[in-house]
Amino acid sequence: MVACLCAGHFFAFVDRFLASAALSSIKGAFGLGDGAMGALIGPAFALAYMAGGIIYVAFGLSADGRAIRGGILLWTAGECICGLAPGAVAFGLGQIAIGMGQAIFIPSALYAVVNAGDRVGGRVSLFTASSTLGRSLAVLCAGALLSLFARATIPDQDAWRLLYFIAAMANIVLLFWMPNSVNLAAPEAGERNASAMGWLFRDGHEALWIMAIALPGLILIQAVAAWMPTLFARGFGHSPAQAATLIGMVTLATAPSAQLFWGRCFDRWPWLSRRPVTAISTFAIAAAFSVVILTGLRSAVAMLVMLGLSNLLLAAASLIGIAALQLRVPTYHRAAVNAFYLVLVTVLGAGIGPYFVGVLSQARGAAPWGLAHALGTVALVVAAAALLILVARKSARVQCSPLQSLS
């Protein structure tokens, strides 16, 4: 069951990052600037994810097979809409369907994975590693396929559309696999999602601090993932396919393995679960400065090495955040609280990070390395935000110990 759900999480992130991998081609097809393209791959998806999360909580959807299969079906339909889109508006509608479908699927899948055993860090790291694996393979495979399509003389304006149809076919296979692999029981009637929000804002103060301190690093993850292939292509004269392949290879080699490594560390080093706010802020600030250094480099090899280091640090911040959150939330509230957290992550991460990098880059016009300066600026803002949240947490002196039992 865990393998099946992690496979679904993997495909979700492959589909989510296809637009980033083929960003240059989609921009050319629709005649968009950096700012408009950033809005399509950021706020359009993020707001749709927020709507899906609200539906999940408000209608009491739970971790059962219907929510899982329904979510997959909805975002697969979005893939088909993107592939057929005649213009930017239709493409945005496809992104909306993808976002809403994933907002329904992912909280249910995470709930089932977390409650499948005793070692929270290890199981959460399997789930999060599947997303980073999907993100990196989306870039890598898209680059390889675009190169293959170019050699087959398929026009660039049609090649990126084929990527979406290939992704949709993979989702259909997953959809047929899922009913025979997942049989989840819904929470009891007295444990519906509505009461979880009341608990969170009344008694879940420590969970809220963990969410807050994890968000800056997650914003930076989304910004780096969305714009690094384009930055590499512009800075070093590579084609979009070559740049996507190189960035994808580095991310594939570092991000998933880093998630698994930090998952084991979380289970073995008790201080990471006892003091998650301090640990997350430390890794997030270090990662932000590594991205600042990355954007100042003018060597392709050095930039790829620094990207690998940034992935290692960002993986620590994100993994500790979601694993520590599970220990602060009662079992019967986890599905809804995770849905709320994932909405925050997507709206602020996918919505703010890529969008503001695009806006800042466009504001610099044709300035050399303008995109690099924009990404570095966002990284500095992330570091400042993480530091401010840490100081606020210290000042508030909220004392809350993790639950002694996962049940």
C-alpha positions, 0 to 999 in steps of 0.5 A: 500500500505504501509503495502504491501511494508513494507512486501516486505522489511521484506522478503528482510531482512529475505532472506538477513540474512538467510546465517548469521543465518545458517552460521556454517552449510553452512561453514561445507557444503562447507568446508570454513573458516571464511574469505571465509564465510565472503566474501560470505555473505559480498562482494558477496552480496554487489557488486551485490547490487551495480550493481543492484543500478547502473542499477536502476539509469542508466536505469531510473527505477522508483517507479512503480509496474514493478520495484517492482515485477521484483526485487522480482522475481530476488531475489527469483530466487537467493534463489532457486540457494542458496538452490540448490548450490552444492558448494561455487561458485554456492552459491555466484551466488545465493547471487548475484541474491538476491543482484541485485533483492533487489537493484531494489525493495527497492528504489522503495518501500521506495520512495512510503512509504515516499511519502504516507503521511506527517510524515516522521519519522513515515513512514520511521520507519515503513519501517526500522522496517520491515527490522530489524524485518526481520533480527531478525526473520531470525535468530530466525526462522532459529534457530527454524527450524534448531532445528526442522529439527534436531529432524526430523533427517534431515542431517545438510548439507540438513537442511539449504537448506530447509530454502532457499526454504521456504523463496522462497515460501514466496516470491512467495506468496508476488509476487502474492499479490503485483500486486493487492496492488501496483499501483504507478505512474512513475516520469515524463520524466523530473524527471529521475534518471540521473539528481538526481546524478547531483543535489546530487553532485552539491547542495546536500552537506548536504545530502552527509554529512548525508550519510557519518556520517550514514555509520559507524553505518550501518557498525557496524549493519551489522557486529553485525547481521552477527557474533553474533549468531556464537560468542554466539555459540563459546563462550558459547558452544551452538549449532548454532540453540540454539545461533541463537534462543537466538540472534534472540529473543533479536533482535526481542524484541529490534530492531524493537520497537527501530526503531518505537520509534526513528521514533516518536522522529524524528517527535516530536523533531525538533533538530533531523532533524535540526542537524542530523549529530551531533545526528547520530554521537553521537548515533553511537559512543555510540553504538560502545562502547557498542559493545566493552563492549559486546565483553569483557563480558563472561556472556551469560546473560550480553552479551544478555542485552548489545546486546539489548542496542546496538540495541537501539543505532544503531537503533537511528543512522540508523533511523535518517540518512534515515529520515533526508535524505528525508528532504534534497532531492526534491521529484522527486530525492528521488528514485534515491538518495535513491538508491545511498544511499542504494548502499553505505550502502550495499557495505560498510555495508554488504561488509566491516563489516562482511568481516573484522570481519571474516578476523580478527577472522581467523587471530587469529587462534584458540585463545579463543574468537578470534571472540569477539576480532575481532568484538570489533576491528571493533567497535573501528574503527567505533567509530573513523570513526564517530568521524573523519567525525563529526570533518570534518563536523564541519570544513567544516561548510556546512550550509544547511537547510532542505526543507520546503516542502516535495513536 
